[in-house]
Amino acid sequence: MIAAIKPKDLLLPSVDIWFKRWFVLTAGDMEKFNSMTVAWGSIGGIWEMPFIQVVVRPTRHTFGFMNDFPTFTLCSFPAKYRKDLAILGSKSGRDGDKIALTKLTPMKSKAVATPCFREADLILECRKIYWQDLDDRNFLSARIAAQYPQMDYHRVFFGEILRIRGSGEFRKK
């Protein structure tokens, strides 16, 4: 059962949530949206608001949705949906309805126009507050540059977290 969580009560293993669980990033509205799996980002506080930061390459179909729509959602799922997340990370919405290839059910969010997913055990509803393109002149490690052999540098999107819903595992006791 998921329920509302106040940002100050959100309990996340910050590295584990990105590297082991992944998120599904969705941008758009109930009429037209796209979702993709993301494993890079951060969460915290900035400018006196709770925020989430995600990165999207310009080559991804979701990139246009992130640019064109003011809100987005991030959803995390129990392990049994890992294959569905792999589909969302490997197929493009340009080529057809990839959601139909999964067991995931889009549903209306509470605070934003962007849909979330019924099967999620954590839902973050966000409004974009800032973006910036990565600039390779600022990379201080060769390991970073090695992530971009095509020079398709991510755009960083910051979103104010407007609403959080999650299972008990994500709530401070």
C-alpha positions as CSV (number, residue, x, y, z in Angstrom):
1,M,0.0,0.0,0.0
2,I,1.4,3.4,-0.9
3,A,0.5,6.6,0.9
4,A,1.6,10.2,0.9
5,I,5.0,10.9,2.4
6,K,6.3,14.3,3.4
7,P,9.7,15.2,1.9
8,K,11.3,15.4,5.4
9,D,10.0,11.9,6.1
10,L,11.3,10.3,2.8
11,L,13.9,7.6,3.5
12,L,15.9,6.6,0.4
13,P,19.2,4.7,0.1
14,S,20.5,7.4,-2.2
15,V,23.0,5.3,-4.3
16,D,21.0,2.1,-4.2
17,I,17.8,3.7,-5.5
18,W,19.7,4.8,-8.7
19,F,22.1,2.0,-9.3
20,K,20.2,-1.0,-8.2
21,R,16.5,-0.2,-8.4
22,W,16.3,2.4,-11.2
23,F,13.5,4.8,-11.9
24,V,11.0,5.2,-14.7
25,L,11.0,8.8,-15.8
26,T,7.8,9.9,-17.5
27,A,7.1,13.3,-19.2
28,G,4.0,14.6,-21.0
29,D,0.4,14.3,-20.0
30,M,-2.3,11.6,-20.0
31,E,-3.0,12.3,-23.7
32,K,0.6,12.1,-24.9
33,F,3.6,10.9,-22.8
34,N,6.8,8.9,-23.0
35,S,8.6,6.9,-20.3
36,M,12.1,5.7,-20.0
37,T,14.3,4.0,-17.4
38,V,16.8,6.2,-15.7
39,A,19.7,5.2,-13.4
40,W,21.5,8.5,-13.1
41,G,20.4,11.3,-10.9
42,S,20.2,12.8,-7.5
43,I,17.7,13.8,-4.8
44,G,18.0,16.3,-2.0
45,G,17.3,19.9,-1.2
46,I,18.2,23.1,-3.2
47,W,16.9,26.6,-3.2
48,E,14.9,25.8,-0.1
49,M,12.9,23.1,-1.8
50,P,13.0,19.3,-2.1
51,F,14.3,18.4,-5.6
52,I,15.2,15.5,-7.9
53,Q,17.7,15.9,-10.7
54,V,17.6,13.6,-13.8
55,V,19.7,13.6,-16.9
56,V,18.4,12.8,-20.4
57,R,20.4,12.5,-23.6
58,P,19.1,14.6,-26.6
59,T,18.9,11.4,-28.7
60,R,16.2,9.9,-26.4
61,H,12.5,10.3,-27.4
62,T,11.7,11.4,-23.8
63,F,14.1,14.4,-24.3
64,G,11.4,16.3,-26.3
65,F,8.8,15.6,-23.8
66,M,11.0,16.8,-21.0
67,N,11.6,20.0,-22.9
68,D,8.0,20.6,-23.9
69,F,6.1,19.8,-20.7
70,P,6.4,21.5,-17.3
71,T,6.1,18.4,-15.1
72,F,7.4,14.9,-14.9
73,T,7.2,11.8,-12.6
74,L,9.7,9.3,-11.3
75,C,8.5,5.9,-10.3
76,S,10.3,3.1,-8.6
77,F,9.1,-0.5,-8.7
78,P,9.4,-3.8,-6.8
79,A,12.0,-6.2,-8.3
80,K,9.4,-8.3,-10.0
81,Y,9.0,-5.5,-12.6
82,R,12.7,-5.4,-13.6
83,K,12.0,-6.9,-17.0
84,D,9.4,-4.2,-17.7
85,L,11.9,-1.5,-16.7
86,A,14.5,-3.1,-19.1
87,I,11.9,-2.8,-21.9
88,L,11.4,0.9,-21.1
89,G,15.1,1.4,-21.1
90,S,15.9,-0.4,-24.4
91,K,12.9,0.3,-26.6
92,S,12.0,3.7,-28.1
93,G,8.6,5.3,-27.9
94,R,9.2,6.6,-31.4
95,D,8.8,3.0,-32.7
96,G,5.5,2.2,-31.0
97,D,3.7,1.8,-27.7
98,K,6.4,0.3,-25.5
99,I,4.2,0.5,-22.4
100,A,1.9,-2.1,-24.1
101,L,4.9,-4.5,-24.0
102,T,5.0,-4.3,-20.2
103,K,2.8,-5.2,-17.3
104,L,2.7,-1.5,-16.2
105,T,-0.5,0.6,-16.0
106,P,-0.3,4.4,-16.4
107,M,-2.6,6.3,-14.1
108,K,-3.4,9.9,-13.3
109,S,-1.0,11.6,-10.9
110,K,-2.4,13.6,-7.9
111,A,-0.3,16.9,-8.2
112,V,0.9,17.0,-11.9
113,A,-0.5,16.4,-15.4
114,T,2.1,13.7,-16.1
115,P,1.0,10.1,-15.5
116,C,2.6,7.7,-13.0
117,F,2.2,3.9,-12.7
118,R,-0.2,1.9,-10.6
119,E,2.5,-0.8,-9.9
120,A,5.1,1.7,-8.5
121,D,6.0,1.4,-4.8
122,L,7.4,5.0,-4.9
123,I,6.1,7.9,-7.0
124,L,7.7,11.4,-7.1
125,E,5.6,14.0,-8.8
126,C,7.7,17.0,-10.0
127,R,7.6,20.4,-11.6
128,K,10.7,21.4,-13.7
129,I,12.6,24.3,-12.1
130,Y,15.9,24.4,-13.9
131,W,17.8,22.8,-16.8
132,Q,21.3,22.9,-18.2
133,D,23.3,21.1,-20.8
134,L,26.4,19.3,-19.7
135,D,29.6,20.9,-21.1
136,D,32.5,18.7,-21.8
137,R,34.9,21.6,-21.1
138,N,33.9,21.2,-17.4
139,F,34.6,17.4,-17.1
140,L,37.4,17.0,-14.6
141,S,37.7,13.2,-15.0
142,A,38.4,11.2,-18.1
143,R,35.9,8.6,-16.8
144,I,33.2,11.1,-17.5
145,A,34.2,11.9,-21.0
146,A,34.4,8.2,-21.7
147,Q,30.6,8.0,-21.1
148,Y,30.1,10.1,-24.3
149,P,31.8,8.5,-27.3
150,Q,29.0,10.1,-29.5
151,M,29.4,13.4,-27.7
152,D,25.6,13.3,-27.0
153,Y,25.9,15.1,-23.6
154,H,23.0,14.9,-21.3
155,R,20.6,17.7,-20.4
156,V,20.2,18.0,-16.6
157,F,16.7,18.7,-15.4
158,F,15.9,19.8,-11.8
159,G,12.4,19.2,-10.6
160,E,10.8,20.4,-7.4
161,I,9.2,17.5,-5.7
162,L,5.5,18.4,-5.3
163,R,4.2,15.1,-4.0
164,I,5.6,11.8,-2.8
165,R,3.7,8.6,-2.4
166,G,5.4,5.4,-1.3
167,S,5.3,2.2,0.6
168,G,6.4,1.9,4.2
169,E,10.0,1.1,3.2
170,F,10.4,4.7,2.0
171,R,9.1,6.4,5.2
172,K,11.0,7.3,8.3
173,K,9.8,5.3,11.3
